[in-house]
Amino acid sequence: MKAGKTTLEALLVKAVDKAIEENDYTGELDLSNAKDWSRKDKLNWVRRKFIQEMDQTLTVENVASWLQGLSLDIPHWYDDIEELGFDSDTYWADVAGVIVG
């Protein structure tokens, strides 16, 4: 799941970092202390976001479908995905796999 210098986990962490800068979530998705979060904390936030928005079981298939709805600011154009060195045929499932754990 690594392509060059960028990992799928790094893409997810960057998406959370962007959400911290651009959004004001409350409740379970509160980001008020997020600048101090570890990578693990950020991935847990993504899991909570999925569960709150989708009310579905955390599976690779469900999360991949959610991600394709552009729920996080990660690359979504095939050209961008492939330019980063990821396989565009398995990208969504691969990213979902990182989230599901």
PyMOL CGO cylinders between C-alpha atoms (Angstrom):
from pymol import cmd
from pymol.cgo import CYLINDER

trace = [
    CYLINDER, 0.00, 0.00, 0.00, 2.90, 2.31, -0.46, 0.3, 1, 1, 1, 1, 1, 1,
    CYLINDER, 2.90, 2.31, -0.46, 3.63, 4.23, -3.59, 0.3, 1, 1, 1, 1, 1, 1,
    CYLINDER, 3.63, 4.23, -3.59, 6.83, 6.21, -3.79, 0.3, 1, 1, 1, 1, 1, 1,
    CYLINDER, 6.83, 6.21, -3.79, 7.03, 8.60, -0.88, 0.3, 1, 1, 1, 1, 1, 1,
    CYLINDER, 7.03, 8.60, -0.88, 3.28, 8.81, -0.31, 0.3, 1, 1, 1, 1, 1, 1,
    CYLINDER, 3.28, 8.81, -0.31, 1.32, 6.22, 1.61, 0.3, 1, 1, 1, 1, 1, 1,
    CYLINDER, 1.32, 6.22, 1.61, -2.42, 5.81, 1.74, 0.3, 1, 1, 1, 1, 1, 1,
    CYLINDER, -2.42, 5.81, 1.74, -2.29, 6.55, 5.45, 0.3, 1, 1, 1, 1, 1, 1,
    CYLINDER, -2.29, 6.55, 5.45, -0.48, 9.81, 4.71, 0.3, 1, 1, 1, 1, 1, 1,
    CYLINDER, -0.48, 9.81, 4.71, -3.25, 10.77, 2.27, 0.3, 1, 1, 1, 1, 1, 1,
    CYLINDER, -3.25, 10.77, 2.27, -5.84, 10.18, 4.98, 0.3, 1, 1, 1, 1, 1, 1,
    CYLINDER, -5.84, 10.18, 4.98, -3.89, 12.13, 7.60, 0.3, 1, 1, 1, 1, 1, 1,
    CYLINDER, -3.89, 12.13, 7.60, -3.55, 15.01, 5.15, 0.3, 1, 1, 1, 1, 1, 1,
    CYLINDER, -3.55, 15.01, 5.15, -7.33, 14.93, 4.56, 0.3, 1, 1, 1, 1, 1, 1,
    CYLINDER, -7.33, 14.93, 4.56, -7.96, 15.14, 8.31, 0.3, 1, 1, 1, 1, 1, 1,
    CYLINDER, -7.96, 15.14, 8.31, -5.45, 17.98, 8.60, 0.3, 1, 1, 1, 1, 1, 1,
    CYLINDER, -5.45, 17.98, 8.60, -7.36, 19.83, 5.89, 0.3, 1, 1, 1, 1, 1, 1,
    CYLINDER, -7.36, 19.83, 5.89, -10.67, 19.16, 7.67, 0.3, 1, 1, 1, 1, 1, 1,
    CYLINDER, -10.67, 19.16, 7.67, -9.14, 20.60, 10.85, 0.3, 1, 1, 1, 1, 1, 1,
    CYLINDER, -9.14, 20.60, 10.85, -8.28, 23.81, 9.00, 0.3, 1, 1, 1, 1, 1, 1,
    CYLINDER, -8.28, 23.81, 9.00, -11.50, 24.19, 7.03, 0.3, 1, 1, 1, 1, 1, 1,
    CYLINDER, -11.50, 24.19, 7.03, -14.33, 22.80, 9.17, 0.3, 1, 1, 1, 1, 1, 1,
    CYLINDER, -14.33, 22.80, 9.17, -15.94, 23.27, 12.53, 0.3, 1, 1, 1, 1, 1, 1,
    CYLINDER, -15.94, 23.27, 12.53, -17.33, 19.90, 13.57, 0.3, 1, 1, 1, 1, 1, 1,
    CYLINDER, -17.33, 19.90, 13.57, -19.07, 19.42, 16.89, 0.3, 1, 1, 1, 1, 1, 1,
    CYLINDER, -19.07, 19.42, 16.89, -20.03, 16.45, 19.01, 0.3, 1, 1, 1, 1, 1, 1,
    CYLINDER, -20.03, 16.45, 19.01, -18.20, 13.21, 18.28, 0.3, 1, 1, 1, 1, 1, 1,
    CYLINDER, -18.20, 13.21, 18.28, -16.44, 14.82, 15.31, 0.3, 1, 1, 1, 1, 1, 1,
    CYLINDER, -16.44, 14.82, 15.31, -15.19, 17.81, 17.31, 0.3, 1, 1, 1, 1, 1, 1,
    CYLINDER, -15.19, 17.81, 17.31, -11.83, 18.97, 16.02, 0.3, 1, 1, 1, 1, 1, 1,
    CYLINDER, -11.83, 18.97, 16.02, -11.05, 21.60, 18.65, 0.3, 1, 1, 1, 1, 1, 1,
    CYLINDER, -11.05, 21.60, 18.65, -7.99, 19.76, 19.99, 0.3, 1, 1, 1, 1, 1, 1,
    CYLINDER, -7.99, 19.76, 19.99, -7.15, 17.93, 16.76, 0.3, 1, 1, 1, 1, 1, 1,
    CYLINDER, -7.15, 17.93, 16.76, -3.87, 19.74, 16.14, 0.3, 1, 1, 1, 1, 1, 1,
    CYLINDER, -3.87, 19.74, 16.14, -2.40, 17.60, 18.93, 0.3, 1, 1, 1, 1, 1, 1,
    CYLINDER, -2.40, 17.60, 18.93, -3.71, 14.32, 17.55, 0.3, 1, 1, 1, 1, 1, 1,
    CYLINDER, -3.71, 14.32, 17.55, -1.49, 11.43, 16.52, 0.3, 1, 1, 1, 1, 1, 1,
    CYLINDER, -1.49, 11.43, 16.52, -1.91, 9.60, 13.21, 0.3, 1, 1, 1, 1, 1, 1,
    CYLINDER, -1.91, 9.60, 13.21, -3.91, 6.95, 15.07, 0.3, 1, 1, 1, 1, 1, 1,
    CYLINDER, -3.91, 6.95, 15.07, -6.24, 9.60, 16.52, 0.3, 1, 1, 1, 1, 1, 1,
    CYLINDER, -6.24, 9.60, 16.52, -6.80, 11.03, 13.03, 0.3, 1, 1, 1, 1, 1, 1,
    CYLINDER, -6.80, 11.03, 13.03, -7.66, 7.62, 11.57, 0.3, 1, 1, 1, 1, 1, 1,
    CYLINDER, -7.66, 7.62, 11.57, -10.05, 7.04, 14.48, 0.3, 1, 1, 1, 1, 1, 1,
    CYLINDER, -10.05, 7.04, 14.48, -11.72, 10.35, 13.62, 0.3, 1, 1, 1, 1, 1, 1,
    CYLINDER, -11.72, 10.35, 13.62, -12.21, 9.14, 10.03, 0.3, 1, 1, 1, 1, 1, 1,
    CYLINDER, -12.21, 9.14, 10.03, -13.83, 5.97, 11.37, 0.3, 1, 1, 1, 1, 1, 1,
    CYLINDER, -13.83, 5.97, 11.37, -16.17, 8.01, 13.59, 0.3, 1, 1, 1, 1, 1, 1,
    CYLINDER, -16.17, 8.01, 13.59, -17.03, 10.27, 10.64, 0.3, 1, 1, 1, 1, 1, 1,
    CYLINDER, -17.03, 10.27, 10.64, -17.95, 7.25, 8.52, 0.3, 1, 1, 1, 1, 1, 1,
    CYLINDER, -17.95, 7.25, 8.52, -20.11, 5.71, 11.25, 0.3, 1, 1, 1, 1, 1, 1,
    CYLINDER, -20.11, 5.71, 11.25, -21.89, 8.99, 12.00, 0.3, 1, 1, 1, 1, 1, 1,
    CYLINDER, -21.89, 8.99, 12.00, -22.55, 9.83, 8.34, 0.3, 1, 1, 1, 1, 1, 1,
    CYLINDER, -22.55, 9.83, 8.34, -23.41, 6.37, 7.08, 0.3, 1, 1, 1, 1, 1, 1,
    CYLINDER, -23.41, 6.37, 7.08, -24.75, 4.42, 10.07, 0.3, 1, 1, 1, 1, 1, 1,
    CYLINDER, -24.75, 4.42, 10.07, -23.32, 1.26, 8.50, 0.3, 1, 1, 1, 1, 1, 1,
    CYLINDER, -23.32, 1.26, 8.50, -20.96, -1.49, 9.56, 0.3, 1, 1, 1, 1, 1, 1,
    CYLINDER, -20.96, -1.49, 9.56, -17.32, -0.54, 9.11, 0.3, 1, 1, 1, 1, 1, 1,
    CYLINDER, -17.32, -0.54, 9.11, -16.36, -2.82, 6.20, 0.3, 1, 1, 1, 1, 1, 1,
    CYLINDER, -16.36, -2.82, 6.20, -14.01, -2.24, 3.28, 0.3, 1, 1, 1, 1, 1, 1,
    CYLINDER, -14.01, -2.24, 3.28, -16.93, -2.34, 0.84, 0.3, 1, 1, 1, 1, 1, 1,
    CYLINDER, -16.93, -2.34, 0.84, -19.02, 0.18, 2.80, 0.3, 1, 1, 1, 1, 1, 1,
    CYLINDER, -19.02, 0.18, 2.80, -16.11, 2.54, 3.42, 0.3, 1, 1, 1, 1, 1, 1,
    CYLINDER, -16.11, 2.54, 3.42, -14.96, 2.36, -0.22, 0.3, 1, 1, 1, 1, 1, 1,
    CYLINDER, -14.96, 2.36, -0.22, -18.46, 3.36, -1.34, 0.3, 1, 1, 1, 1, 1, 1,
    CYLINDER, -18.46, 3.36, -1.34, -18.49, 6.23, 1.18, 0.3, 1, 1, 1, 1, 1, 1,
    CYLINDER, -18.49, 6.23, 1.18, -15.08, 7.47, -0.01, 0.3, 1, 1, 1, 1, 1, 1,
    CYLINDER, -15.08, 7.47, -0.01, -16.23, 7.46, -3.63, 0.3, 1, 1, 1, 1, 1, 1,
    CYLINDER, -16.23, 7.46, -3.63, -18.87, 9.98, -2.57, 0.3, 1, 1, 1, 1, 1, 1,
    CYLINDER, -18.87, 9.98, -2.57, -15.96, 12.36, -1.86, 0.3, 1, 1, 1, 1, 1, 1,
    CYLINDER, -15.96, 12.36, -1.86, -16.46, 12.33, 1.89, 0.3, 1, 1, 1, 1, 1, 1,
    CYLINDER, -16.46, 12.33, 1.89, -12.79, 13.15, 2.43, 0.3, 1, 1, 1, 1, 1, 1,
    CYLINDER, -12.79, 13.15, 2.43, -10.45, 15.40, 0.48, 0.3, 1, 1, 1, 1, 1, 1,
    CYLINDER, -10.45, 15.40, 0.48, -8.27, 12.67, -1.03, 0.3, 1, 1, 1, 1, 1, 1,
    CYLINDER, -8.27, 12.67, -1.03, -7.29, 12.24, -4.68, 0.3, 1, 1, 1, 1, 1, 1,
    CYLINDER, -7.29, 12.24, -4.68, -10.25, 10.92, -6.66, 0.3, 1, 1, 1, 1, 1, 1,
    CYLINDER, -10.25, 10.92, -6.66, -9.34, 11.33, -10.34, 0.3, 1, 1, 1, 1, 1, 1,
    CYLINDER, -9.34, 11.33, -10.34, -7.73, 8.24, -11.84, 0.3, 1, 1, 1, 1, 1, 1,
    CYLINDER, -7.73, 8.24, -11.84, -4.91, 10.31, -13.33, 0.3, 1, 1, 1, 1, 1, 1,
    CYLINDER, -4.91, 10.31, -13.33, -4.09, 11.81, -9.92, 0.3, 1, 1, 1, 1, 1, 1,
    CYLINDER, -4.09, 11.81, -9.92, -4.27, 8.40, -8.25, 0.3, 1, 1, 1, 1, 1, 1,
    CYLINDER, -4.27, 8.40, -8.25, -1.95, 6.83, -10.79, 0.3, 1, 1, 1, 1, 1, 1,
    CYLINDER, -1.95, 6.83, -10.79, 0.41, 9.82, -10.73, 0.3, 1, 1, 1, 1, 1, 1,
    CYLINDER, 0.41, 9.82, -10.73, 0.90, 9.12, -7.02, 0.3, 1, 1, 1, 1, 1, 1,
    CYLINDER, 0.90, 9.12, -7.02, 1.79, 5.54, -7.93, 0.3, 1, 1, 1, 1, 1, 1,
    CYLINDER, 1.79, 5.54, -7.93, -1.37, 3.85, -6.71, 0.3, 1, 1, 1, 1, 1, 1,
    CYLINDER, -1.37, 3.85, -6.71, -3.41, 1.32, -8.67, 0.3, 1, 1, 1, 1, 1, 1,
    CYLINDER, -3.41, 1.32, -8.67, -6.61, 3.10, -9.75, 0.3, 1, 1, 1, 1, 1, 1,
    CYLINDER, -6.61, 3.10, -9.75, -8.40, -0.26, -10.00, 0.3, 1, 1, 1, 1, 1, 1,
    CYLINDER, -8.40, -0.26, -10.00, -7.92, -1.04, -6.30, 0.3, 1, 1, 1, 1, 1, 1,
    CYLINDER, -7.92, -1.04, -6.30, -7.41, 2.45, -4.84, 0.3, 1, 1, 1, 1, 1, 1,
    CYLINDER, -7.41, 2.45, -4.84, -10.79, 2.87, -3.12, 0.3, 1, 1, 1, 1, 1, 1,
    CYLINDER, -10.79, 2.87, -3.12, -10.66, -0.57, -1.51, 0.3, 1, 1, 1, 1, 1, 1,
    CYLINDER, -10.66, -0.57, -1.51, -7.02, 0.00, -0.53, 0.3, 1, 1, 1, 1, 1, 1,
    CYLINDER, -7.02, 0.00, -0.53, -7.82, 3.33, 1.16, 0.3, 1, 1, 1, 1, 1, 1,
    CYLINDER, -7.82, 3.33, 1.16, -10.86, 1.77, 2.82, 0.3, 1, 1, 1, 1, 1, 1,
    CYLINDER, -10.86, 1.77, 2.82, -8.63, -1.03, 4.09, 0.3, 1, 1, 1, 1, 1, 1,
    CYLINDER, -8.63, -1.03, 4.09, -6.43, 1.48, 5.87, 0.3, 1, 1, 1, 1, 1, 1,
    CYLINDER, -6.43, 1.48, 5.87, -9.50, 3.00, 7.53, 0.3, 1, 1, 1, 1, 1, 1,
    CYLINDER, -9.50, 3.00, 7.53, -11.04, -0.31, 8.52, 0.3, 1, 1, 1, 1, 1, 1,
    CYLINDER, -11.04, -0.31, 8.52, -7.69, -1.48, 9.83, 0.3, 1, 1, 1, 1, 1, 1,
]
cmd.load_cgo(trace, "trace")
